[in-house]
């Protein structure tokens, strides 16, 4: 098969740090390539170019459009329309050189809303903005985005989601079946780790860690409300953050955290956006990983943290309960509840070494069903089902 993965965002050049959805795109393309399939990635970029990311062929297209009417219209309707025309045109070009068997779109801000339906297709729900990223947008923006995301769902042969949490909500809204297809998990390679940042910044320190997008939807404001109390309660500990920093309504989220820590702000450390080889030793040596998302979609950060560290605090009702068994393979807190976050952290700090070791072992064992050879094989099988379904439909038509 030649599978093209279409995404609204990816790296700009080989070696760029990948997180979230782009990281999934890279990993699944890499897995399918390892199984003998031809894989390509189609994305937006600063200019039109064909290049390679870690050996995977990437097509970047620049999306031209003129600013008219309101800023919401420009950003969330006009730009997506122009993006879709560019994607459709580029798919035609790719197909001439490497005939396409199937396309998989990353459902994100209306990607796929004007998909031409020429090739067998799957939409993977990476984000459902009105549920997952509502804190970033105004009501008018959400109306535009939700319209484009629902419109996209109608154009594909199948729709998949990594979690029941978002998949069920999306399925209910668009009135069509959404198949849950967990994200394949790749075990980190310890031989490829870079300990420079850990050795330079954290070698002699005890610390708690958050990693991922430093933004409200990931629970940063939940942490901010209790950050000073945490640092006062545990005076020997630092609180570290790693990942892209969001700026919401002109407010830098790291600045908000520093301000919230008040006199203890010197013990709040921002490590930057790190490659996994730099981040992994930092995850492994943390006392605890705090991931208090308001809503998430089977986050790979949780899987990585469970494998490398094992002591993870996630949120109930935000898809973490699909990954973590409370008090067995991690801990679950109430969404946006700073007091409960402090309580769960106190539970961790009160654990015996033996109990921590058992939780770490349980966390690692629970990841077996998500490993690439299992989840990847399941997705590959589903691709074949979609192709057969499309063939039967064509014959009937």
N, C-alpha and C positions, 0 to 999 in steps of 0.2 A: 504493500500500500504506500501511496504518497499522501501523508497527512499534513495539512497546513493548519497551524494554530494561529488564530487571528486575535490580536489583543490591542486594546487601546493604549497600553503603555508597556515599555520594556526598557532594556538598556540602550544607551546611545553608542557604546563602543565596547569591544571585548575587554573584560576585566572589571566592568562596573559592578557595584554591589547590587544584588537582587534580593528583594524581600517580597513577602505576600504573593499577590497574583503573578507578577513576572517570574518569581522564583518557582512557582508551580508550573508555569508554562515551560520554563527551561527544563525542569526535572522530568516532566511527562514526555517532552520531545526527546530528551536524552534517553529515557527508558525505551521508548518505541524505536528509536534508532538502534539501541543495543539489541533489539529483537529482530533486526533485519529490515525494518521499514525505513522509507525515505521520509525525512521530516523537515519542515520549513516553518519559520515564524514570520508572520506579517504584522507589522506594527506601525504606529505613527513615529515620526522623528523630526529632527531639525532640518533634514534635507533628504531628498530621494537617493537611496543607495542600497546596494546589495553587499552584505558583509557576513562575517562569521562570528558567532559567540561560542567559544569553547567547542569549535568544530561543527556547530549547527548553523545552517544557512538562514540568514535573517534578511528580510526585505523591509526597509524603512521608507515610509512615504510622508512627505510634508503636506499638510492639509492647508490649502489656501482658502481664505474667505474674507469678505469685507464686513466691517462692523456697521450694522444697521439696527435701528430700533433700540430696544432696551438691552442692557448688558446681559440679563437673564436669557433673553431670546437668542442673542449672539452665542453665548457660551453653551447653553444646554439644549438648543434646538438647531440653529443654523450650523454651528460647527459640527455636531454629530451627522447632520445631513451631508455636508461636504466630505467628512471623513468616510462615510459609507460609500459614496460615489468613488472615492479614491481606492478603497478596499476592493470594491467590485471590479474596478478596472485592473487593478494589480493582480487579482486572482486570475483574470483572463490571460494576462501576460505570463504569469507563472505556469499556467496550464499548458501553454504553447511549448514551453521548454521541458517541463516535468509534469506530465499529465496527472491531474489531481484525482485521488480516490475519494477523499473525505476531508471536510473542514470542521474544525472545532473552534467555536468562538468563545471568548471569555466574556460572559455577561457582566458588563460594567459600564454604567452611564450610557446605556442605549446602544452599545456596540452590537451590531447585527440587525438593527432596526430596519434597514433597507437591503438586507442580504438577498441576492438575486435568485437563490434556490437552484442554481444550476447543478451543484454538487451535493451528494449526500452530506447531511450536516447535523451537528450537535451544538447546542448552546449549554455551556456550563455556567451556572450562577456563581460568579465570584463575589458579587456584591448585589444586595437589594437595598438601594439607597434609603428608601423611606423607613426601613427597619433597622439598618445597620449604621448609616451615616447621617441620620436626620439632624444630629446636633451641629453639623457643619453647614447647614443650608437653611435659607428662608423658606416660607411656605410656598412662594411662587416658584422658587428654584426646584423644590421637591415635586411640584406639580408637573413641570417640564420633564424632569428626570424620570419620574415614575411612568409617565406616558411613554417615553422612548423605551424604557426597559420592558414594559408590558407589550409594546408593539413588536419588539425583537422576539419575544417568546413565541409569537404566532408564525414565525417564518422558518422554523427548523423542524427537521424530522424527529428530533428528540431533545429533551431538556434534562440535564443532570445537575445535581447539587452535591457538594461534599458533606452536607449536614442535613438532618431532618429539621432542625430548628428553622433554617432559612428556606429549605426546600418546601416544607409544608406551607409556610406563609405565602411563598410565591405561587405554589400550585393552587392554593385557594383563591388568590387574586386573579390569576390568568386562566383559571378553569381548564387546566390540562395537567396530565400526569408529569411529575418530576421524579426521576429515578435518583436515589441516593447512591453516590459513587465516591467513597472515601479517597482522600488524597494519598497517593503512594508515598511512603516514608522511606527515605534513604538514611541508613545509619551513618553518622559522621565518621570520617576517617581521621583517627587520632594522629596518624603519621604525617598528616598534612597541616597540622596546627602551627600557628604562629603565636608564641608566648610573649612577644615583645611588649605589647601594651599591658598585659597582665603583670609581667615582671616589673615594668616601669611604674605603673600606677597603683596596683592592688596587691602586690606580692605579700606585704606584711599586714594587710588590712582584713578585717572581718566586715562583710557587707551583705545587704539585701540587693536584689537585682530586678529591674524591669527592662525588657528589651522588646523591640517592635516599634511601630509608629507612635511617637510621643504625641498623642492627640486625645481629645475628650472621649471619642468612641471607644478607645482602648482603656478607659477608666483613669486617665491621668488626673482629672479633677477629683475623683474619689480618693486617690492617693494624696493629692495636695491638701485636702481637708484634714488629714490626720498625720501628715508628714512630720510636723514639728513634734507631735506627741510620740510618734514612733522613735524619733531620734533622741528625745529626752528619756524615754523609757529604756532604751538600749544605747547608753552613752559610748559603748565600745565599738559601735557599728556605724558604717557609712551606708548611704542609699545611692545606688548607681543606676544610671539610665543609659541605654544605648539604642540608637535608631534615628530615623528622620524626624525632625522637629516640625510639628504643625504650628501655623500661625492662624489663629481664629479671631476674626473681628479685630485684627491688629495686635492681638495678644500672643506673644511667643510662649509656648507651653513650658519650656525650660525656665524661662524667666518667672512664670507663674509658680513653678515648683520651688525655685530658689526663694522667692518672696514668701511663700507659704511656710518655709522652714525657719524663717525669721533669724534669730541669733545662731541657729544651728546650720545655716546655709553652707558653711564651709565643709560640712559632711555630706553635701549633695554633690555627686560627681556625674558629669556628662562625659561619656566616653566616645561620642561621635557615631557616625554610620560605619559599621565594621563589616568586613568580610567574615564569613562563617569561620574561616580558619583562625581569625583573630578573636572572634566572639566565643567560640566553643570552650576554651580554657577558662574564660571568665564565667560562663554559665556553670561549668562543672564545679568551680570553687566557691560559688555563692552559698550563703547560709540557706537561702530560700528564694524562689522565683515567684514574683507577684504579677499576675496577669488579670487584673480586675475589669475585663472588657464589659461595656454596657450591652454589646451584642457582637457576636463573631460568627464565623462560618467554618468551623472545624479548623482552627488555626494551627499552622505548622509550628509556630512558636511553642505551643503546648507540647507537641510531640517531641520536639528537639529538647526542650527543658526536661521532660520526663526521662528521656534517654540519658542525658548528660548529668542531670542533677537528681531528679526523682522527687524533690520536695517542691511541689507546685501548688499555688493557690489560684484557682480559677473561679468563674461565676456560674451559679445555677441559672438555667434558662437562657444562656448565651452560647450554647452548643458544647461547653466544656463538660457537661454531664454526660455527653455521648462519648467522651474520651476518658474522664476521670471517675473512678468510683470513690465517693467521699469517704475519707478517713482510711482508705485502703491503698489506693494508688495516687493519692493526692488529697487536697482539701478543696471544698466548694463553699463559696460565700454568697450572700445575697447581693444582687446587682445594685451598684451605686450606694452601698452601705458602708461608710467609713468605719463605723463602730464594729461591724462584723469583720471587716478586714483586719482591724487591730486584734480582735478576738482570735481569728484564725492564725494570725502571726504569733500570738501568745501561745496557742496550741503547739505550733511548731517549736517555739523556743523552749516549751516545757517537755518536749519529747525526749525519751532516753535515746542513747546512741543505738541501742538494739532496735527500737521501734523505727527510727529513721532509716536504718539499714533495711528493715523489712519493707518499708514503704517504697524505698528506691528499687528494691528487687521486684515488687509488685508492679511498679510503674513500667519497668523495662519489659516484664512479661506481657503486659497488656498491649504493647505495641506490635506484637507479632502479626496480628491480623491486618495491620496497616502497611507492613513492609512492602517494598516495591514489587517483589516477585509475586505477592498475593494480590494486592490492590491493582497493580499494573496489569496483571493477567486478566483480572476481572474487567477492566476497562477495555482491553484489547478484544476480549470476547464480545463485549457490548458493541464495539465498533462493527464487528462482523454481523451482529444481529441487525443493526441499523442499515447496513448495506443490503442485507437480504430483504429487509422490510421495504426498502426503497425500490428494489428490483421487482418485488411482487406488486407493488403499487403501480409501477410503470407498465408492467405487463397487463394489469387490469384496465389501465387507462387507455 
